[in-house]
Structure formats: structure tokens, C-alpha cells
């Protein structure tokens, strides 16, 4: 890195109060961070618009909820398979070059989807192949921008930067899903063209980043094993518990979300109204960011995690009582309120526990755990909806969430997560340390 954050990274957080205050003023003053943020924002635009349209496309091409669910699960399975190899690449390759390559390949995939739709030659077999391809690319580079972020900002700025990313994602989702649905209604290829343009913009931003993003030349490069991240998670109980809890929450949200989308399509709800449901969820996430500001100084991380999971479970359970899209949208808003508090506390605490030289592999391993659990969600949603109906499908997700909340309530690992003001005292869990 060539700007002020590169030099700042050499100073331990908290070693100099004046320096720390300067760092906090420099988060948005850093050109490097602004370029990274712009590129990552374009990445998210492409992801939100393309993924929502791809979900709609599965049902349109296949014509039934079960086949659409199979296509979604095939994409998720390909994503799982590429996570660990991708983690090795991130820890042993110039991350900036990887980012450029990832954006270019994703743009080409979206253009291919758009071209097939314009030509009228899309089929279930082609859509399945494209789903597998896009899933593989997403898996290989799933955590790349997050892995790069500590090379952009210093550790004491990481929670602030993470919160900014979460809030930005929520803001983008407010418009991305209804825009995707609106464009899809005009012509199914249009949202994929927008996604391709966004990923091309991300590639340009990545090319504008300065300095080297080669992973640190520490002992970590002497251990290129792709299983290192898994072994680290297997060894340490607290991060393993946190990862499993969040994976379970994501499975439940994916199951309920896919059930809602497919059931609304069965009812003949216009795509733009289905997109509005996603918009309300984005509003909830944004409001959750404001909620987090009040919770952090007053509650331990353990309380935030537990309260968040139970709140989501109650809101999802209430969705069993209605299929009205506007009521579902309001419940989606309620379920989304705790997402930023939950992710910010869990994500920041976990990041502080991971050694730098293992960051790519550990984050890939944790994402793999989530992806393996979430991968069957589209298929499960389609099968439950087809065989047992909407209420049962949503009920399964709600029961799962409330069960996870109970596990979190009883878990000592969750109970030991302190207040955010104490996060500075967290040390990375080294491979040579004894297991606590």
C-alpha cells in the first residue's frame, strides 16, 4: 500500500492516542479505502441484481418450483467445492490480481446469460451449467474483498469499516432487487447486462488500487495446505461455535427466503412486488445499523447475538400466518433488524481471532461450513412447498431458528463474547498455543 494506511499499519492500535484519532479521521480520507469501497460496492450491485434475476429465471425456464430449487442447489454446491481452493489462492497469490480476474470472469458469465436470453436459446440444461459455473466463480473468490480489507485499513478501523460495508449492502439492496425485478419484467436479459457492467466497473477499480497485495511473507506461506483453515476451526472451540451458529441462521434465512419467493411466484405476484419484499428487508438492515449504535456500548456481544437470533426466529414464525406480499415485506423488515448487530459482533470478534497468514483459508473454511448447510435450502424449499405447502416450509425455518437461539443461550462460547469495547484485548489464536 502506498498511502497513509500503509504506514499506519506499522503502529500497534492504541499505542499512540493521537495517532489513533488521526486514523479514525482517515478512514474515508484514504484514497486506497475509497477505491476499495467503490469496487466492492459495484461488486455487490452486480451480485444483488444478478442473483435475484437468476432466481426468477430458474422458475421461468424450468416451469416448476422443484426444478428451480435443483438449479439453485447446484449453484450452491459448486460454490462449496471451490471455497477451500479459493482460500489457498488468497493466502498465496497477489490478491489484487485475483480481484481483477474474478470481476472479469463474473462479467463474462453474466454477459453469456444475457446473450442466450436475447437469442432465445436458454434451456434448463444450459441454465444448470451456467448456475454451476457462476457458483464456482463465486465460491473461489467469495471472501476476497474481506480478506483484502485488513491490508487496506488498520485493525482498530476494521469494525468501523465492516459496519460501513454492511450498511452499504443494505442500502444497495433497497433498490437492487426491485430494479432487478423491474428489468426482468421488461426483458429477462436486462438485469444480467447491468450485472456485467457493474462487475466490469469493479475490475477497473481493482486496477486502480496501489501497492502490493501479496499476502505477508511470514511463516504462513510455508504452509500452503488448503486444509489449514479447517484444522484451525476444528481446534478452537469458540470461533467454531460462532461459525456454526451463523451458518445455521443463514440456512434458516435461505430456506424461508426461497420459500417466500417461490410461493409468491406460484400466486402470480408481479416480479417488482417480490422485489419490494427484498427492499423492505434492506430497510430493516439499515435500521439495524442504527440499532447497533445504541446496543454496542450497553450490551455484551453475547447478549446481542442471542437477542438477534430469537428476534429473527419470531419474525419468520409469524410469516406462517400470511402470504400477503406487503405483510410478508413488513415481517421481512423485522427479521432483518438484527442482521447487522449479529454479523458485526460475530464477524469482528472472529476476525480478531484469526492469524493474518491464515485469514483467506479460515474465512473460506467458515464460508464453506455455511455454504454446505445453505446449499440444500433451495431444493428443500421447493420440495417442502411442493409436498407439504407454504406453512410447513416456513415453520421448519422458524423452528430451526428458535432452536439455534436456544443453543446460543446455553453456549459458554457465546457467553464469553465480551462488549465491543473489550475487543482490542482479543489476540489471534496461534497454531502453536495450547487449546483453551
C-alpha positions, 0 to 999 in steps of 0.5 A: 500500500502506498498511502497513509494506511500503509504506514499506519499499519506499522503502529500497534492500535492504541499505542499512540492516542493521537495517532489513533484519532488521526486514523479514525479521521482517515478512514474515508480520507484514504484514497486506497479505502475509497477505491476499495469501497467503490469496487466492492460496492459495484461488486455487490450491485452486480451480485444483488441484481444478478442473483435475484434475476437468476432466481426468477429465471430458474422458475421461468425456464424450468416451469416448476418450483422443484426444478428451480430449487435443483438449479439453485442447489447446484449453484450452491454446491459448486460454490462449496467445492471451490471455497477451500481452493479459493482460500489457498489462492488468497493466502498465496497469490497477489490478491489484487490480481485475483480481484481483477480476474474474478470481476472479469470472469463474473462479467463474462458469465453474466454477459453469456446469460444475457446473450442466450436470453436475447437469442432465445436459446436458454434451456434448463440444461444450459441454465444448470451449467451456467448456475454451476459455473457462476457458483464456482466463480463465486465460491473461489473468490467469495471472501476476497474483498474481506480478506483484502480489507485488513491490508487496506485499513488498520485493525482498530478501523476494521469494525468501523469499516465492516459496519460501513460495508454492511450498511452499504449492502443494505442500502444497495439492496433497497433498490437492487432487487426491485430494479432487478425485478423491474428489468426482468419484467421488461426483458429477462436479459436486462438485469444480467447486462447491468450485472456485467457492467457493474462487475466490469466497473469493479475490475477497473477499480481493482486496477486502480488500487496501489501497492502490493497485495501479496499476502505477508511473507511470514511463516504462513506461506510455508504452509500452503495446505488448503486444509489449514483453515479447517484444522484451525476451526476444528481446534478452537472451540469458540470461533467454531461455535460462532461459525456454526451458529451463523451458518445455521441462521443463514440456512434458516434465512435461505430456506424461508427466503426461497420459500417466500419467493417461490410461493409468491411466484406460484400466486402470480405476484408481479416480479417488482412486488417480490422485489419490494419484499427484498427492499423492505428487508434492506430497510430493516438492515439499515435500521439495524445499523442504527440499532447497533449504535445504541446496543454496542456500548450497553450490551455484551456481544453475547447478549446481542447475538442471542437477542438477534437470533430469537428476534429473527426466529419470531419474525419468520414464525409469524410469516406462517400466518400470511402470504400477503406480499406487503405483510410478508415485506413488513415481517421481512423488515423485522427479521432483518433488524438484527442482521447487522448487530449479529454479523458485526459482533460475530464477524469482528470478534472472529476476525480478531481471532484469526492469524493474518497468514491464515485469514483467506483459508479460515474465512473460506473454511467458515464460508464453506461450513455455511455454504454446505448447510445453505446449499440444500435450502433451495431444493428443500424449499421447493420440495417442502412447498411442493409436498407439504405447502407454504406453512410447513416450509416456513415453520421448519425455518422458524423452528430451526431458528428458535432452536439455534437461539436456544443453543446460543443461550446455553453456549459458554462460547457465546457467553464469553463474547465480551462488549465491543469495547473489550475487543482490542484485548482479543489476540489471534489464536496461534497454531502453536498455543495450547487449546483453551 
